[in-house]
Amino acid sequence: MNRDERIQFANYIGMLRERRNITVNQLTEGLCGERTARLIVQGKRSTGRPLREALLGRLGVGAEDYECYLGSEEYAQWKMQERILHCIAYEKTGQAEETLEKYHELYCEQGGGKNYAGEIERKLNRQFYLSMLAQIQRRQGKEAASREGTFTFREDAFTSLMEEALSLTVPEPEKKPLSKLALSVRELNLILELERCRKNGKKGLLPGERPERYREVIAYITSGRLDRRGMVKLYPKAVCFLCSCLMEQYGAEEEETDSETRKKYTELFTYCNRALEMLRDNGRMYFLWEILDMRERLFDKLEKLPGSGRGRSGGGDAFLRLRQENARWKQALENVYAQFRVPKETVDDCWLYRTKGISCTNEVIRIRSRMLGIGAEELCEGVCDIRTLYRIRSSKVSPQRWVAERLFEKLGLSGELVRTELVTSIPEARELMERLRESMNGQRWEEAEETLEQLKQLVSMEITCNRQALQRQEVLLSRAKKEIDKAECSRRLRDVLELTLPYKAFLAPGEKYLTHEEQSCIRNMMAGMDKESEEFQICLQRFEEIYQPVIDREELENVDGMYEFIMSYVGSQWGNREEYDKADQHSLNIIEGCLRNRRLWALHYSLYDRCWNHAERRKRGIPTDIVLDDERELNQCIRLGELAKSHIVSFYQKKLKCIQEKERINVSDY
């Protein structure tokens, strides 16, 4: 970090501390000493990625919408972490275990060499190592159960791993109320896991879970200290643990009055409902099946009480409709998990440790300069000598921060090496950008227009990437309100794109690096293009060339949001061109990614595309090994679309009605 970046980071965390009412001591306790903490908040000390993420995590900031550029050494460590997470999520526990041991040797042990880490970084690296080792052990226990019918899992060993992992950054978690601490979702998760370990009373812990501890975690999550992405990552899990604990407790208690029993189960039902809505609003499936299963059990308990269920105080028909809806959603999830052979239960917590939008500074400089046709002498002029540039492009050395920033600016990129789509230190801007996206997706145009104007006043429009991001939304809003036609929309979007990237550079063959915003501009431009044109065909091919290496390297999780946005459209267009196998492959990548990584929004779209491709093959007499039932598939799309609160559900319902009324023969008539 250079001085300006250190100061900007210090200002950002300062504003977040003020908003969250977190002191410097609370923020840094267990992470670093007082002197180091003071230097960080004054902008006088650089922070490496592990510490930066830990501080932002304690301030409740998720990392899902960031683009972050790392030097080759830091990038190598991040790639190893992502490889471990991928192998755990995709049930490759042997590979995960092997890679984790290499990680421990390189980044957790003391020593010299290029992988040497300071005390703070080593501590955070070891916490990651212990957390992953625990998840691998749990996965191995599940795998053994599926093979042998017996769940073999050493609870005492798991408890030891969790205890040590938590103690590295929260040395005395029982000494103070959680409300007096500043905790990240990862630390809160360790607290949850340790409390769950008390269920069997292992490792010297007092036997029995404490519902009040789960309530304490839930209270922290909902206290306003976490952003919405942070909340949804952990709230459903905490609710599942609390409800499971109390359901057992209530079942073992002596008879109570009906009103007392109803009050207890209604409280749990309220928790589950909030968790469900949180998941639906954020398009996530963390513990979603478990929440639906718990609701089903609670429906059963409440229905058996006098005056409940179909009776007067239970809401009668409304109660029944809610129960049937829950059953349909749960069944749809079970069907799709079984269809693609992914466990419906949430076994790992990999999403808590995943950092997205990461790129290697060295590779970006190499790729982007070739892509734009900028020679070495022109690029390094006034920045560094040509020998240094060659060493940077060959990843022999990571560039100094100020060198990377200057080179990025010459390449049409923001000099900010850690940022969201807007360059600003104002936390409200991030929240407003999220609200703008929601308004646009929900087709609430007046609300979107108002939010857009607020953003223009809040962030600097002198910064190119800010101008690009907000102008793109402005053009899309004009198109949505039918103020401009498709062709004009596409033309204006090209102007927005070319604030940072010549369009011809994208169309030309060769390796590419595009920012998320640049990709979004081109994807939106394609909607207004002639679908039979050579230009449109080239755009399809270029996006495939960008993302195929990501699939080959099994790194989809790093870009899954952008992949879903870009490649679901590309796949659909290949289907329209009768390239059904190619279209199906994109759909399958998205479907498995959604199921493995518990993402909801793109799932029903890709299932529908796959169904449409199958119907088109059948219509044209093209042989296929896949057998899909149109009505069943559409029903599944409807249920998953309902869960995602998608406006496209009405489209699925119309198609289903056509089939049921036999007005059309098969799905290919869509």
C-alpha positions in Angstrom: 0.0 0.0 0.0 1.2 3.5 -0.8 0.5 6.4 1.5 -2.7 7.5 -0.3 -4.1 4.0 -0.2 -3.2 3.6 3.5 -5.0 6.8 4.3 -8.0 5.9 2.2 -8.3 2.5 3.9 -7.9 4.1 7.3 -10.7 6.6 6.4 -13.0 3.9 5.2 -12.6 1.7 8.3 -12.9 4.9 10.4 -16.3 5.7 9.0 -17.4 2.1 9.3 -16.3 2.0 13.0 -18.3 5.1 13.7 -21.4 3.7 12.0 -21.1 0.4 13.8 -20.0 2.0 17.1 -16.9 -0.1 17.3 -13.8 1.1 19.1 -10.2 0.6 17.8 -9.5 -1.9 20.6 -12.6 -3.9 19.7 -11.7 -3.9 16.0 -8.1 -5.1 16.5 -8.3 -7.2 19.7 -6.7 -10.5 19.1 -5.4 -9.5 15.7 -2.6 -7.1 16.5 -1.1 -5.1 19.3 -2.0 -1.5 20.3 0.9 0.2 18.5 0.2 -1.6 15.2 -3.5 -0.9 15.5 -2.8 2.8 16.1 -0.6 3.0 13.0 -3.3 1.3 10.8 -6.1 3.6 11.8 -3.8 6.6 11.3 -3.0 5.4 7.8 0.7 4.9 8.6 0.9 1.1 8.3 0.2 -1.1 5.3 -2.1 -4.2 5.8 -1.6 -7.4 3.8 -4.7 -9.2 2.4 -5.3 -11.5 5.4 -5.3 -8.7 7.9 -7.3 -6.4 5.6 -10.0 -9.0 5.2 -10.0 -9.7 8.9 -10.6 -6.0 9.7 -13.2 -5.6 7.1 -14.9 -8.8 8.3 -15.1 -7.4 11.8 -16.7 -4.3 10.4 -19.3 -6.4 8.7 -18.2 -5.9 5.2 -18.5 -8.8 2.8 -16.1 -9.2 -0.1 -18.5 -10.5 -2.8 -18.7 -7.3 -4.9 -15.0 -6.3 -4.8 -12.4 -6.4 -7.5 -9.0 -6.9 -6.0 -5.6 -7.1 -7.6 -2.8 -9.0 -5.9 0.9 -9.3 -6.7 2.1 -12.7 -7.9 3.1 -13.9 -4.4 -0.1 -12.9 -2.7 -2.1 -14.2 -5.7 -0.4 -17.6 -5.4 -1.5 -17.9 -1.8 -5.0 -16.9 -2.7 -5.1 -19.5 -5.5 -4.1 -22.2 -3.1 -6.8 -21.2 -0.6 -9.4 -21.2 -3.4 -8.2 -24.6 -4.6 -8.7 -26.0 -1.1 -12.2 -24.5 -0.9 -13.1 -25.8 -4.3 -12.0 -29.4 -3.5 -14.0 -29.3 -0.2 -17.2 -28.0 -1.9 -16.9 -30.5 -4.7 -16.2 -33.4 -2.4 -12.6 -34.0 -3.5 -11.4 -34.4 0.1 -8.2 -36.2 -0.8 -7.0 -33.4 -3.0 -8.2 -30.8 -0.4 -6.2 -32.5 2.3 -3.1 -32.7 0.2 -3.2 -29.1 -0.9 -4.0 -28.0 2.7 -0.8 -29.6 4.0 1.2 -27.7 1.3 -0.5 -24.5 2.4 0.4 -25.1 6.0 4.1 -25.7 5.1 4.3 -22.6 2.9 2.2 -20.0 4.9 1.7 -21.2 8.5 5.2 -22.2 9.6 7.9 -19.8 10.6 10.9 -19.3 8.3 12.4 -17.2 5.6 12.0 -17.2 1.8 9.5 -15.6 -0.4 6.5 -17.2 1.4 7.6 -15.8 4.8 4.7 -14.2 6.7 4.8 -11.9 9.7 3.2 -13.0 13.0 -0.2 -11.5 12.2 -0.4 -13.1 8.8 0.8 -16.5 10.1 -1.9 -16.4 12.8 -4.7 -15.7 10.3 -3.2 -18.3 7.9 -3.2 -20.9 10.6 -6.8 -20.1 11.5 -7.8 -20.8 7.9 -5.8 -24.0 8.0 -7.5 -25.3 11.1 -10.9 -24.3 9.9 -10.4 -26.1 6.6 -9.0 -29.2 8.3 -12.1 -29.4 10.4 -14.3 -29.1 7.4 -12.3 -31.9 5.6 -12.8 -34.2 8.6 -16.5 -33.5 8.6 -16.7 -34.2 4.8 -14.8 -37.4 5.3 -17.2 -38.5 7.9 -20.1 -37.9 5.6 -18.4 -39.7 2.7 -17.8 -42.7 5.0 -21.4 -42.7 6.0 -22.6 -42.8 2.4 -20.3 -45.7 1.7 -20.6 -47.8 4.9 -23.9 -46.5 6.4 -22.1 -45.3 9.5 -21.1 -41.8 10.3 -17.5 -41.9 11.6 -16.6 -38.5 12.9 -14.3 -37.7 15.8 -16.1 -35.0 17.7 -13.3 -34.5 20.1 -10.7 -33.9 17.3 -13.1 -31.5 15.6 -13.7 -29.6 18.8 -9.9 -29.2 19.4 -9.5 -27.7 15.9 -12.4 -25.3 16.4 -11.1 -24.3 19.9 -7.6 -23.5 18.6 -8.9 -21.7 15.5 -11.1 -19.4 17.5 -8.5 -18.8 20.2 -6.0 -17.4 17.6 -8.1 -14.2 17.2 -10.7 -14.4 20.0 -8.6 -15.6 23.0 -11.3 -15.6 25.6 -14.7 -15.8 23.8 -16.6 -16.6 27.1 -15.1 -13.8 29.1 -17.2 -10.9 27.6 -20.7 -10.8 26.0 -20.5 -11.0 22.3 -22.1 -7.6 22.1 -18.9 -6.2 23.6 -16.7 -7.7 20.9 -16.2 -7.0 17.2 -16.4 -10.3 15.3 -16.4 -11.4 11.7 -18.8 -14.0 10.3 -15.9 -16.5 10.3 -15.3 -15.9 14.0 -19.0 -16.1 14.8 -19.2 -19.3 12.8 -16.4 -20.8 15.0 -18.4 -19.9 18.0 -21.5 -21.6 16.6 -19.5 -24.7 15.8 -18.0 -24.9 19.3 -21.4 -24.5 20.9 -22.7 -27.3 18.7 -19.8 -29.5 19.9 -21.2 -29.2 23.4 -24.1 -31.4 22.3 -22.2 -34.5 23.0 -20.1 -33.1 25.9 -16.7 -33.9 24.3 -13.3 -32.6 25.0 -14.0 -31.6 28.6 -16.7 -29.1 27.7 -19.8 -29.0 29.8 -22.4 -31.2 28.2 -25.4 -29.7 26.5 -25.8 -26.9 24.1 -26.8 -23.5 25.4 -29.8 -22.0 23.6 -28.8 -18.6 25.1 -25.5 -18.8 23.3 -27.2 -19.3 20.0 -29.5 -16.4 20.7 -26.5 -14.3 21.6 -25.0 -15.0 18.1 -28.3 -14.3 16.4 -28.6 -11.0 18.3 -25.1 -10.0 17.1 -25.9 -10.9 13.5 -29.0 -8.8 13.5 -27.6 -5.9 15.6 -26.6 -3.9 12.5 -22.9 -4.7 12.6 -23.0 -6.8 9.5 -24.0 -5.9 6.0 -26.8 -7.8 4.3 -24.4 -10.3 2.7 -22.7 -11.0 6.0 -26.0 -11.5 7.7 -27.3 -14.0 5.2 -24.1 -16.0 5.3 -24.6 -17.0 9.0 -28.1 -16.2 10.2 -29.8 -19.3 8.7 -27.2 -21.6 10.2 -27.5 -20.0 13.7 -31.3 -20.4 13.4 -31.0 -24.0 12.4 -28.7 -24.7 15.4 -31.0 -22.9 17.8 -34.2 -24.5 16.6 -32.7 -28.0 16.6 -31.5 -27.5 20.1 -34.8 -26.2 21.4 -36.9 -28.7 19.6 -35.1 -31.5 21.4 -35.4 -29.6 24.7 -39.1 -28.9 24.2 -39.7 -32.6 23.4 -38.1 -33.7 26.6 -40.0 -31.2 28.9 -43.0 -32.0 30.9 -46.5 -31.1 29.7 -47.2 -27.4 29.5 -50.3 -25.4 28.7 -51.2 -25.2 25.0 -50.6 -21.4 25.0 -47.1 -21.8 26.4 -46.2 -24.5 23.9 -47.7 -22.5 21.0 -45.7 -19.4 22.1 -42.4 -21.5 22.0 -43.0 -23.0 18.6 -44.3 -19.7 17.2 -41.0 -18.0 18.2 -39.0 -20.7 16.4 -41.3 -20.4 13.4 -40.6 -16.6 13.3 -36.8 -17.2 13.3 -37.2 -19.6 10.4 -39.4 -17.2 8.5 -36.8 -14.4 8.8 -34.0 -16.8 7.7 -36.0 -17.9 4.7 -36.8 -14.3 3.6 -33.2 -13.3 4.1 -32.1 -16.2 1.8 -34.7 -15.4 -0.8 -33.9 -11.6 -0.8 -30.2 -12.3 -1.3 -30.5 -15.2 -3.7 -28.6 -17.7 -1.5 -29.3 -21.2 -0.3 -27.1 -21.5 2.8 -29.0 -24.0 5.0 -32.1 -23.4 2.9 -33.1 -27.0 2.8 -32.6 -27.2 6.5 -34.7 -24.1 7.1 -37.6 -25.5 5.0 -37.3 -28.9 6.8 -37.4 -27.1 10.2 -40.5 -25.1 9.1 -42.2 -28.4 8.1 -41.5 -29.8 11.5 -42.8 -26.6 13.1 -46.0 -26.7 10.9 -46.6 -30.2 12.2 -46.1 -29.2 15.8 -48.4 -26.1 15.5 -51.1 -28.0 13.6 -51.4 -30.5 16.4 -52.1 -27.9 19.0 -55.8 -27.2 19.7 -57.1 -24.2 17.8 -54.2 -24.4 15.3 -53.8 -25.6 11.7 -57.2 -25.5 10.1 -58.7 -24.1 13.2 -59.6 -20.5 13.9 -56.4 -19.3 15.6 -54.0 -21.1 13.2 -55.2 -19.1 10.2 -57.2 -21.9 8.6 -56.7 -21.8 4.8 -53.7 -19.4 5.1 -51.9 -21.9 7.4 -52.6 -24.7 5.0 -51.4 -22.7 2.0 -48.2 -21.8 3.7 -47.6 -25.4 4.6 -48.2 -26.7 1.1 -46.0 -24.0 -0.3 -43.2 -25.0 2.0 -43.6 -28.6 1.0 -43.4 -27.7 -2.7 -40.3 -25.6 -2.2 -38.6 -28.3 -0.2 -39.5 -31.0 -2.7 -38.2 -28.9 -5.6 -34.9 -28.5 -3.8 -34.6 -32.2 -3.0 -35.4 -33.1 -6.6 -32.7 -30.8 -8.1 -30.1 -31.8 -5.6 -30.8 -35.5 -6.3 -30.9 -34.9 -10.0 -27.4 -33.5 -10.1 -26.0 -35.7 -7.3 -25.2 -32.9 -4.8 -26.0 -33.4 -1.1 -29.1 -31.4 0.0 -27.7 -30.9 3.5 -25.2 -28.1 4.1 -22.0 -29.9 5.0 -19.3 -27.2 4.6 -19.0 -23.5 5.2 -16.7 -22.7 2.2 -18.7 -19.6 1.3 -17.5 -17.9 4.5 -13.9 -18.1 3.4 -14.2 -17.4 -0.3 -12.9 -14.0 -1.6 -14.1 -13.2 -5.1 -13.1 -10.9 -7.9 -9.4 -11.6 -7.4 -6.9 -11.0 -10.2 -3.1 -11.1 -10.5 -1.7 -7.7 -11.0 1.2 -9.1 -13.1 -1.2 -11.0 -15.4 -3.5 -8.1 -15.8 -0.7 -5.8 -16.9 0.6 -8.4 -19.4 -2.7 -9.3 -20.9 -4.2 -5.8 -21.0 -1.1 -4.2 -22.6 -1.1 -6.8 -25.4 -4.9 -6.5 -25.8 -4.7 -2.7 -26.2 -1.6 -2.9 -28.4 0.5 -0.8 -26.0 4.2 -1.4 -26.4 6.6 -1.9 -23.5 8.4 1.4 -24.0 5.2 3.4 -24.2 3.7 1.6 -21.1 6.7 2.0 -18.8 7.5 5.6 -19.8 7.6 7.8 -16.8 6.8 4.8 -14.5 9.5 2.3 -14.4 12.4 1.0 -16.5 11.7 -1.5 -19.3 13.7 -4.3 -17.5 11.4 -3.9 -14.5 8.3 -4.1 -16.7 9.6 -7.3 -18.3 10.1 -8.8 -14.9 6.6 -7.7 -13.8 5.0 -9.2 -17.0 6.8 -12.5 -16.5 5.7 -12.6 -12.8 9.3 -12.7 -11.6 8.5 -9.8 -9.3 5.4 -8.1 -8.0 5.2 -4.4 -8.8 5.3 -1.8 -6.1 1.8 -0.4 -5.4 2.5 3.0 -7.0 4.0 1.3 -10.1 0.9 -0.9 -10.5 -1.4 2.0 -10.1 0.3 4.1 -12.7 0.5 1.2 -15.2 -3.2 0.4 -14.5 -4.2 4.0 -15.4 -2.3 3.7 -18.7 -4.3 0.5 -19.4 -7.7 2.1 -18.8 -8.1 0.6 -15.3 -8.7 2.3 -12.0 -5.6 2.9 -9.9 -7.5 1.6 -6.9 -6.3 -2.0 -6.4 -9.1 -2.9 -4.0 -12.5 -1.5 -4.9 -16.1 -2.1 -5.7 -17.5 -0.9 -9.0 -17.5 2.6 -7.4 -14.3 4.2 -6.1 -15.3 5.9 -2.9 -14.6 5.7 0.8 -18.2 6.4 1.7 -20.0 3.2 2.9 -23.4 4.6 2.0 -22.5 4.5 -1.7 -22.1 0.7 -1.6 -25.5 0.3 0.0 -27.1 2.7 -2.5 -25.5 0.8 -5.4 -27.0 -2.4 -4.1 -30.4 -0.7 -3.8 -30.1 0.6 -7.4 -29.5 -3.0 -8.7 -32.5 -4.3 -6.7 -34.7 -1.5 -8.0 -33.7 -2.2 -11.6 -34.2 -5.9 -11.2 -37.6 -5.3 -9.6 -38.6 -2.9 -12.4 -39.2 -0.1 -9.9 -38.0 2.6 -12.2 -38.9 5.7 -10.2 -37.1 4.3 -7.2 -34.1 3.4 -9.4 -34.0 6.9 -10.9 -34.0 8.5 -7.4 -31.3 6.2 -6.1 -29.2 6.9 -9.2 -29.4 10.7 -8.6 -28.3 10.2 -5.0 -25.3 8.2 -6.1 -24.3 10.9 -8.6 -24.3 13.4 -5.7 -22.4 11.1 -3.4 -19.5 9.9 -5.4 -17.0 11.7 -7.6 -18.0 11.6 -11.3 -14.5 12.8 -12.2 -13.3 9.2 -11.6 -13.7 7.4 -14.9 -14.9 4.0 -13.5 -17.5 5.8 -11.3 -18.8 7.6 -14.4 -18.8 4.4 -16.4 -20.8 2.4 -13.8 -23.4 5.1 -13.2 -23.8 6.0 -16.9 -24.4 2.4 -17.8 -27.2 2.2 -15.3 -28.6 5.5 -16.6 -28.7 4.2 -20.2 -30.4 0.9 -19.0 -32.9 3.0 -17.1 -33.7 5.1 -20.2 -34.2 1.9 -22.2 -36.5 0.4 -19.5 -38.6 3.5 -19.5 -38.8 3.2 -23.3 -37.2 6.6 -23.8 -34.7 5.1 -26.3 -34.9 2.0 -28.6 -32.6 -1.0 -28.6 -30.3 0.3 -31.2 -29.8 3.7 -29.4 -29.3 1.9 -26.1 -26.6 -0.3 -27.7 -24.9 2.7 -29.2 -24.9 4.7 -25.9 -23.5 1.6 -24.1 -20.7 1.4 -26.5 -19.8 5.0 -25.6 -19.9 4.1 -22.0 -17.7 1.0 -22.6 -15.1 3.1 -24.5 -14.5 5.3 -21.5 -12.0 2.6 -20.5 -11.8 0.1 -23.3 -12.0 0.4 -27.1 -14.7 -2.0 -28.3 -12.5 -3.2 -31.2 -10.0 -4.5 -28.6 -12.7 -6.8 -27.3 -13.7 -8.0 -30.8 -10.1 -8.7 -31.8 -8.8 -12.3 -31.2 -6.4 -13.0 -28.3 -6.2 -13.2 -24.5 -8.5 -10.8 -22.7 -8.8 -9.0 -19.4 -12.0 -7.0 -18.8 -13.3 -5.5 -15.6 -16.8 -6.5 -14.4 -18.2 -3.2 -15.6 -16.7 -3.6 -19.1 -18.1 -7.1 -19.4 -21.5 -5.8 -18.3 -21.5 -3.0 -20.9 -20.9 -5.5 -23.7 -23.4 -8.0 -22.4 -26.0 -5.2 -22.3 -25.0 -4.0 -25.8 -25.6 -7.5 -27.2 -29.3 -7.2 -26.4 -29.7 -4.5 -29.0 -27.6 -6.2 -31.7 -28.8 -8.1 -34.8 -28.6 -11.7 -33.5 -27.6 -12.9 -37.0 -24.8 -10.5 -37.4 -21.1 -11.4 -37.5 -20.5 -8.9 -34.7 -22.9 -10.8 -32.4 -21.3 -14.1 -33.2 -17.9 -12.7 -32.4 -19.1 -11.4 -29.0 -20.4 -14.9 -28.1 -17.0 -16.4 -29.1 -15.0 -13.8 -27.2 -16.9 -14.4 -23.9 -16.4 -18.1 -24.3 -12.7 -17.6 -24.8 -12.6 -15.5 -21.6 -14.4 -18.0 -19.4 -13.4 -21.4 -20.8 -10.0 -21.2 -19.1 -11.8 -20.4 -15.8 -13.8 -23.6 -16.2 -10.8 -25.6 -17.2 -8.9 -24.4 -14.1 -12.0 -25.1 -11.8 -12.0 -21.5 -10.6 -15.7 -20.7 -11.4 -16.4 -19.7 -7.8 -14.2 -16.6 -8.1 -16.4 -15.2 -10.8 -19.7 -17.1 -10.4 -21.9 -13.9 -10.3 -20.4 -12.6 -13.6 -20.3 -16.0 -15.1 -24.1 -16.5 -14.5 -24.9 -13.0 -15.9 -22.7 -13.4 -19.0 -22.7 -17.0 -19.9 -26.4 -17.8 -19.2 -27.1 -15.3 -22.0 -24.4 -16.7 -24.2 -25.7 -20.3 -23.6 -29.2 -19.2 -24.4 -28.1 -17.7 -27.7 -26.2 -20.9 -28.6 -29.4 -22.8 -28.1 -31.2 -20.4 -30.4 -28.5 -21.2 -33.0 -29.2 -25.0 -32.5 -25.9 -25.5 -30.8 -27.6 -27.5 -28.1 -24.6 -29.3 -26.6 -22.7 -26.1 -26.2 -25.7 -24.4 -24.7 -26.3 -27.3 -22.3 -22.7 -27.2 -21.1 -23.0 -23.6 -20.0 -26.3 -24.4 -18.2 -24.8 -27.4 -16.4 -21.8 -25.3 -15.3 -24.2 -22.8 -13.8 -26.5 -25.4 -12.2 -23.7 -27.3 -10.5 -22.1 -24.0 -9.4 -25.4 -22.8 -7.9 -25.9 -26.1 -6.0 -22.4 -26.5 -4.8 -22.0 -22.9 -3.7 -25.6 -22.4 -2.5 -26.6 -19.7 -5.0 -30.2 -19.3 -6.0 -31.0 -16.6 -8.6 -29.6 -18.2 -11.7 -30.7 -21.8 -10.9 -34.2 -21.7 -12.4 -33.1 -19.9 -15.5 -30.5 -22.5 -16.4 -32.8 -25.4 -15.6 -35.3 -23.8 -18.0 -32.7 -23.4 -20.7 -31.7 -27.0 -20.4 -35.3 -28.1 -20.7 -35.8 -25.9 -23.8 -32.7 -27.3 -25.4 -34.0 -30.9 -24.8 -37.4 -30.0 -26.3 -35.8 -28.6 -29.4 -33.8 -31.7 -29.9 -36.9 -33.8 -29.6 -38.8 -31.6 -32.0 -36.0 -31.9 -34.6 -35.4 -35.7 -34.0 -32.0 -35.2 -32.6 -31.0 -38.2 -30.5 -30.1 -37.5 -26.8 -29.4 -39.7 -23.7 -31.3 -37.2 -21.5 -35.0 -37.8 -20.8 -36.8 -34.8 -19.3 -40.5 -34.5 -18.5 -41.7 -31.1 -19.6 -44.3 -30.7 -16.9 -42.1 -31.8 -14.1 -39.2 -29.5 -15.3 -41.5 -26.5 -15.6 -43.0 -27.1 -12.1 -39.5 -27.2 -10.8 -38.6 -23.9 -12.5 -41.8 -22.4 -11.0 -41.0 -23.5 -7.4 -37.3 -22.4 -7.6 -38.4 -19.2 -9.3 -40.8 -18.5 -6.5 -38.1 -19.1 -4.0 -35.9 -16.6 -5.8 -38.8 -14.1 -6.0 -38.4 -13.9 -9.7 -40.8 -12.0 -11.9 -40.3 -14.7 -14.6 -42.4 -17.2 -12.6 -45.5 -16.0 -14.5 -43.8 -16.9 -17.8 -43.2 -20.5 -16.6 -46.8 -20.7 -15.4 -48.1 -19.7 -18.8 -46.0 -22.4 -20.5 -47.1 -25.0 -18.0 -50.7 -24.1 -18.6 -50.3 -24.5 -22.3 -48.9 -28.0 -21.8 -51.7 -29.0 -19.4 -54.4 -27.7 -21.7 -52.7 -29.5 -24.6 -52.8 -26.4 -26.6 -49.2 -27.1 -27.5 -47.5 -30.4 -27.8 -44.2 -29.9 -26.1 -41.9 -27.5 -24.5 -40.2 -26.6 -27.8 -43.2 -24.4 -28.7 -42.0 -21.9 -26.1 
